[in-house]
Amino acid sequence: MTFHVAVPGDLRIGGGSLSQLPDVLRLRAAERPLIVTDAFLTGNGTAARVLALLEDAGLHAALFSGVVPDPTTSSLDDGLAAVSSHGADILIGLGGGSPIDTAKALAVLAVRGGRLRELKAPVSYDGPALPVVAIPTTAGTGSEATRFTVITDSESGEKMLCAGPSYLPVAGIVDFELTMSMPARLTADTGIDALTHAVEAYVSRRRNSFSDAVALRAIAIIGRSLRAACRDGSDRDARAEMMEAATLAGIAFSNSSVALVHGMSRPLGAHFHISHGMSNAMLFAAVTEFSLSAADDRYADCARALGVADDGIADADAAAALVGELRSLAVDLAVPTPEQFGVSPDDWTALIPTMAEQALASGSPGNNPRVPSASDIEGLYRQIFRGDAR
């Protein structure tokens, strides 16, 4: 068996690594970077800090701060105009998943043109694109190391997965100091997102020995650091470990895949504006329990890496312990059910068939150890609404 491994060519990891951004750009002979970010990071001064760093280095930098949460195809229009008017030769995605995903989409469309829906999965795009440097400010998405972007189609409401080598950043600045002010809710949601990436990469039908090793390492780090980071946001060791784990988990799933949890979570964001990490957290235990019978040994390995089962316990028991830990984690980190989040039962029930159809269309459920039918997915959506799986 052969497999292809793809990672950014330049990853700077550790506290203070943001200061190396000008060097990263010089290595690529970039002169006109455009920072792609959101209103929050503009308002708290982070974007201005990055802009000043570039200007002080003699680069002709500009700022686009129009990224919206759960970016849509319509929200890309202003960004494309900013890329064009600045004559950008490189994009810097600064923020959580939304700014980095937006930067990736802009990088492709600014060169290729056309509409993003033409490139949604199962298309794999390997054509020309502007280079992207990703600077995550949350410890969860791993987008700085992946070949994916997720953008909602403004016309259909579908949260589209777009994949291919052209979306992979050329470099990433992984500086945990940028996460020190993250509130507990965001820390929890993005941390569970990273754990989901690692577990799904390990159990995916598209896994390989490289992704396995990276995924298990990420799981082990998250197991000892996530609760600590949520409990005390000033814990630098926990913040550093979660940032590293998020990047490792991103590398793992980018070189394997995600699976059913992600396939089902994207419609929750598109229809109910539930954040991606929280959507995953709502689904994680129920989907894992559904999948156990097809991969007890793989889930058992995850449980052992996470620290909730030892080598002497049978695989089936270790896998069950993983489900129990995911339920405990949801309680400890105050993950709401969709009902507690404020979704009305009538709206939820009415959209279940559509969400199931969109989940299957994404292709991710086909990577799951136990491949679900539409009926299975509908049943899981019904199950998690009030938290019946907890």
HELIX and SHEET records of a PDB file:
HELIX    1   1 SER A   17  GLN A   20  5                                   4    
HELIX    2   2 LEU A   21  LEU A   27  1                                   7    
HELIX    3   3 ALA A   39  GLY A   43  1                                   5    
HELIX    4   4 THR A   46  ASP A   56  1                                  11    
HELIX    5   5 LEU A   76  HIS A   86  1                                  11    
HELIX    6   6 GLY A   97  ARG A  112  1                                  16    
HELIX    7   7 LEU A  116  LEU A  119  5                                   4    
HELIX    8   8 SER A  143  ALA A  145  5                                   3    
HELIX    9   9 PRO A  165  TYR A  167  5                                   3    
HELIX   10  10 PHE A  176  THR A  179  5                                   4    
HELIX   11  11 ALA A  184  VAL A  203  1                                  20    
HELIX   12  12 SER A  209  ARG A  231  1                                  23    
HELIX   13  13 ARG A  236  SER A  254  1                                  19    
HELIX   14  14 LEU A  260  PHE A  272  1                                  13    
HELIX   15  15 HIS A  276  SER A  291  1                                  16    
HELIX   16  16 LEU A  292  ALA A  294  5                                   3    
HELIX   17  17 ASP A  296  LEU A  306  1                                  11    
HELIX   18  18 ASP A  315  ASP A  332  1                                  18    
HELIX   19  19 PRO A  338  PHE A  341  1                                   4    
HELIX   20  20 PRO A  345  ALA A  361  1                                  17    
HELIX   21  21 SER A  364  ASN A  367  5                                   4    
HELIX   22  22 ALA A  374  PHE A  385  1                                  12    
SHEET    1   A 6 ASP A  10  ILE A  13  0                                        
SHEET    2   A 6 ALA A 171  VAL A 174  1                                        
SHEET    3   A 6 VAL A 132  PRO A 136  1                                        
SHEET    4   A 6 ILE A  90  GLY A  95  1                                        
SHEET    5   A 6 PRO A  33  ASP A  38  1                                        
SHEET    6   A 6 ALA A  62  VAL A  67  1                                        
SHEET    1   B 2 PHE A 148  THR A 152  0                                        
SHEET    2   B 2 LYS A 159  ALA A 163 -1                                        
END                                                                             
